[in-house]
Amino acid sequence: MTAPATRALLAALYDAAVAGAAPGPLTAAALRDLPARAGQAVRLFALGKAAHAMATAAVDALARAGSIVSGGIVVATDRAAATPDTLLAVEGDHPVPGPRSFAAADRLAEETARAQPDELAIVLLSGGATSLIAAPLPGVARADLVAMFELLHRSGLDIHAMNVVRKRFTRWGAGRLAVALAPAPVHVLVISDVPGDDVADVASGPCVPDPGTADDVLALLGRSKLLPRIPAPLLRHLESVRLGLVAETPKPTHPAFRAVTTRVIGSNRLAVDAALVHARALGLHADAGPPLAGEAARAGETIADALLARAGRGEPGCVVWGGEPTVGRADVAPTTGMGGRCQELALAAAHRLSLGGEAARRVALLAAGTDGRD
């Protein structure tokens, strides 16, 4: 196969993966089973990089079902050309919160205050919402919150560990959105961008109780050797929680969560499966690789080794990996460097392949992402 043909094949497989996890169709399909009465008022809260696509699909699906969208908000990385008129569209900052995120958090508070007990609140979550609606808790300075986000992004921690820390200090994490919407019933649809699809890790779990404690966070920071680098006021905040001077995060026994139902409607696995189906339809022998985790560079080396071994045995075909490797560069300032996890994975794989001799000539690799932005 020529190089242009190989590139076209990889691009086609990627397009299939993106289509398999497209937020709009997944949202529309999920709302066919909506627990809403015809004519019931619905308030929408779409938060994340896929918020516009999810909100647009939701408004259309609800209209078809005879439900009335009484209002709501869409918070994304940018404003779409055509957001439904009934919804307020605002922008937040990503991947580190900034002035737009702080303003978005305030607009979200205004919209939650408008929710009525007899309305159904539908929360549409996708990746990136942690930063997009990040604002500090009372007593936490914005500058300290931003510094903490920047430190965690360079730390190499996985998304679960990052969110264990981040949701402790943000206004809407750790179930606080569900508490604000109570006693209205809340139906949450999640497009997961995290390994394992734990809804507590998507958007820092705004509608999910937090079973952890301040001691757990301090222990995690200690194991990660981040305690000396976390802003001192944040550590004092955790100590105040430990002493009972500041309230803990909402726990599973909080009554607000009795009215919350949550469903994961999309995930990385859907994208992987769609790529596999398309590859097999083209006549390729296609397999799924093990889930990707850990350092992106190490993942790239592992992928290259697997492909070289396969090529060395003369085995044609296609392998599709999915996951969320990390990029840990604590030694690099946040304003330097270029690219993200896919670029680092691809460069590490390319370096390993360059040492692979003749077998490497039979290997091609595409590293790409889909999480609302493709």
N, C-alpha and C positions, 0 to 999 in steps of 0.2 A: 504494500500500500504506500502511495506517495505521501510526502509530508503534508501537502494541502488536503489530501483526502483524510489523513489521520486527524488533522486539526478539525476538519468539518465533522467527522464522526464524534470526536470528543465534545464539540459544541452542541451537537444534536442530543447527545446523552445528557448534557447539562441542562439544555432546554426542557427535556423531559422531566428531569429532577425538579426543576423550578415549577413546572406546571403541576406536578404531583403534590406540591405543598403550597399551591396558590391560595392566599388568604381568603379571597372573595368567595370562590366556590365552596371552600370548606365551611365558611360561616353560614352561607345560604343553606347548605345541606343540614347543618346542625340545628338551625332555627326551624326546620320543619317539625321538629319534636318539641317546640317551645311550650313550656307549661303556662301559657297565657290564654286568657279568655278573649274571644272576639270582642273588639271594642275596648279592651283594657288599655289604659294608658301605660306606656313604656318609656323609661328614661334610659338613654344610652351613654355609656362611658367607654370610649375607645382609646386605649393607651398603648403606645409602642410604635415601632417602625412600620408595622403593617396596619396601623390604625385606620388610615383612610380607606383602604380596600375593604377592611372588615366592616367599617361603619356604613359604607355605601351599600354593600351587600345586605347588611342587616336591615337598613331602612327599607330597601326594596322587598325583602322577604317578609318583614312585618306588615308592610302595606298589603301584600298579597294575602296575608292571614287575617286581615281586618283589624289589626292592632294599631293604636295611635301612638306615634312617637311624640311625646309632649315636650321633649327637650333633651339636652345632654351636651357632651363635649368630646372633641377629638383632639388628642395631643400626639403629635408626631414630630419628626425631624424637620419637616417643611409643610407648607400649606398646599393642598391639592388644588387643581384647577376647578374642581366641582365637588365641594363638600355639601351634603344635604342641607337645605336651608334651615331645618329645625335644630341643627347642631352648631355649637360654637367651635370653631377651628382655631387652635393655637399651636405655637411651636415651642419645643423645648430644646435644650442643649444635650449633645451626646458626643462622646461617651462620658464626658465629665460635666456635671451640672454647672450652669452659669445663670446670668440674669433672666434668660428666657425660661429656664426651668423653674426658677423661683416664682416668676409671674404665672407660669402654667399651674404650679401647685396652688396658688391663690385662686385662680379661676376654677380649678377643680373643687376647691372648698365651697365656692359660691354655688356651683352646680349641685353638689351633694346637699347643700342646705335647702335647695328647692325640691328635693325628692319628697314625695308624699307616701304615707304608709300604705295607701291602696294602689300605688303604682308598682309595676315590676321594674326593678333596676337590672339592666343587662350590662355586664362589664366584659369588654372585649380586650384581652391582653395579648401582647406580643413582645418580642425581645426589644430591649432598649428602654423600656418604660421606667426602670429604676432611676436612670439619670434624667430622663425627660420630665419627670414630675418631682424631682428631688428638691426638697427644701428642708432646712434643719428643724429639728424639734425645738421648742422653746428652751432657751438657755444654751443652745449650741450655735456658735457663730458660723456664718456662711463660709468664711475663709477657711475655717477648720474643716468643715464638711468637704469643701473642694480639695483641700490638701490630702484628706483621707482617701477620697476617690482616686486621686492621682497616684498616691502611694500604692494602693491596692492594685491598680491597673499595671503597675510595673513590678509587682511582687512575684508574679508567677503562680499565685493561688488559683485554684479552680473556681468556677462560678459559684458553687455551693458555699465554699469557705468565704468568698468575697461577700456574698449576700448575707451570711450569718452576721458579718460585721456591719455592712452598709445599712441594713434595715433597722438596726438599733438606733440610728441617728436621724433617719428620714421621716418626714411627716406622714407619709402614706404607706410605708412598708409595714410588714409584720401584722397584717390584718386590720390596720387602722382605717382603711377605706370601708370595709364591711361594718365596722363599728359606727362610722359616721353616717352610713346609709340606714342603719337600724331605726325603726323596726320593719322597714320595707323589705320584701323578699328580694333576694339577689341571685341572679343566674349568671355564672361566670363561664365564658368560653375562652379557652387558652390555646394559642399557637405556641408550642414550646420550642425554645431555642437552647435548651439545656440538656445535657446527657441524663438519661433516666427519667426525664419528663416530670420531675417533682414540681408540683405547682407552687410550692413554697419558694422555689428558686426563680420562677419567671416573674419579672418585675418586682422582685423582693417580696412576693406574696402579699399584695395589698388586701386580699380577701381571705387570707389563710392565717390561722392562729400560729403563734410562735411558741413552741414548747420549750425553747432554750432559756437560759438565764444569763445574767451579766457575767457570772463566773465562767460560763462556757465561752463567752467571747474573749475574756481575758486569757483563758487557757489557750485558745486558738492563736491569739496574737503572740503569746509566749512561745508556743511551739514553732511558730513561723518566724521568730526572731524580729517581729515588727513592733513589739512594745516600746522600745526606745525611740521609735520614729513616728509613732502616732502622736498627733497634737495633744499636749498635756490636758487641755480642757475637756477633750473627749474621754480621756482616762478618768478624770474627776467625775464626769457625768456617769460613767459606769460604776464608779465607787458609790455615788449617791444612790444609784439603783440598788446596789448590794445592801446599802444601809436602810433602804426603805424610804429615803427622802424624796426619791423620784419614782414614779410609777413604772412597774415592769411593762413589757410588751403584752398585748392581749393574748390570753391563754385559751386553750381549747374549751375550757368551761365557760367562757364568756357567752352570754345569751345571744349576742348578735349572730354567732355562727350557726345557730339553729335554723336560721332562715336562708342560709347560703348553700347553693348547689354549684358544683364545679365540674367542668368536663374539658378534657384535653381533646381538641379537634384536629390538631396538626402537629407534626414533629419531624425531626430529622429522618426518622425511619421511613416516613412516607416518601420523602425525596429519594432516599436510597432505593426503595422498592420500585419507584417509578422509573428510575434509570435502569435498573435491572430488567424490568419488563420490556423497555424499549430496546435494550441491547439484545435480549433474546429474540425479540421480534425481527431484528436485523440478522439473525442467524449466528450471533456470537455465543460462545460458552461464557456465561457471566455468573460471578459469585460475589457475595458480600464479604468484605473483610471485617475483622473485629472492630468494635467501636474505637474511635480515636479519642485519646485523652492524654494528659501530660504535656510536656514541652513540645511545641510545634516542630522544632528542629529535630528532636529525637523521633517524632512521628514520621517526618519526611525520610529520615534514614531507614526506619523500619519498613516503610512502604517500598523504598528503593531496593532494599535487600530482598524483600518478598518477590518483587517483580523481576529482579535479576535472576533469582533462583528459578522462577517459572520459565523465563526466557531461555535460561541455560539448559533446561530440560526439553526445550522445544515445544512448550505448551502454549498454544495461542489462546486468546480469549480476553476477558475484561474482568477487572476487580473493582468494586465500588466500596469505598470506605466512607463513613460518616461519623461526625462527632464534633467536639469543640476542644481542640488542643489550646494550650495557653502560650503566651509570649511573655517571658519574665525578663525584664531588663531594668533591674533596680539601679544599675550603674549609669543609665542613660537618662538625661533630662527629658521631660515630657514634650519639649518643643523641638527635639532633634529626632533623627531617624525617619524612616519612610516605610509604609506598608504595614501589614498586619499578619495574622496567623497563617493565611494562605500563602502569602509571599515568602514568609520564613520557611514554611514547610516545603514549598516548591524549590527554593534555593538549596536547602539542605539535601533534598532528594537529588537535585541536579548534580551537586558536588559528589554525592555517593555514586551516582550513575556514571559520572565522568571517569571513575576508577574501575568501571565494570567490564571494560574490554568489549569484545564482539557482541556479547549478549545485550549490552546496553543499546545497541543499534536497533534492537527489536522492541524497545520500550518507549511508550509515550505516556505522559502524565498531564492531567489537568487538575489544578487545585482551585476551587472556587467556593463561594458561600451563597446561601440564601436564608435570609431571616427577616423578610420584609423589604430589605434592599438587596438586590442580587448582583 
